[in-house]
Amino acid sequence: MPEKPRPFANTPEFYVAFGRFYAAWSRAELAIDCAIWKVLGTESAEQAHERSARMRFSDKCKQLRTLLNEGKIPNSEKAKELLTEIENQGRNIFAHSFLASDEHSVTFIHRKIEQGKYQAIAYTIPRARFFDHVQQFLQLCLDFEQAVGLTDKEVRDFAAMAMPLAEQGPS
């Protein structure tokens, strides 16, 4: 008897691509935090990590956009364009949906309450388009880091500076 086709969302390829998206998202948020810290230049890296831990992603983007509008980064127009693209990449849909799938596509079923009314929206993405979306997002994140003038080493060093706070444990 032939094996039944496996739903796309239950394949190793999907898991890897989905993980790559989340790793890139995590790095993008870290790069935004690092860019704000670098431009402000008024606090230690540890203080910047503490400040950013208190902020929602949308508030970080607003703060960085304000700094970009002030011309504090040379490629500010390009950086603003890329920041807007990052914000519009569907992270909330990926993070706050449940999945339905067949062997050709994955559907993210996103539930929310808007203006007091329940809504469920299905976003169906064919297999190839899902992989393309993830790859384009990875490139977008790299382009953003370059536009705000960050090197890979700067972002990694900034990330490492969060650890002294983590090693102290909860207060």
Protein Blocks (a to p, Z undefined) as FASTA:
>chain_A
ZZddddfklcfklmmmmmmmmmmmmmmmmmmmmmmmmmnopacfklmmmmmmmpcfklmm
mmmmmmmmnopafklmmmmmmmmmmmmnommmmmmcccdddfkbccddddddeehiacdd
dddddfklmmmmmmmmmmmmmmmmmmnopafklmmmmmmmmmmmmmnopZZ
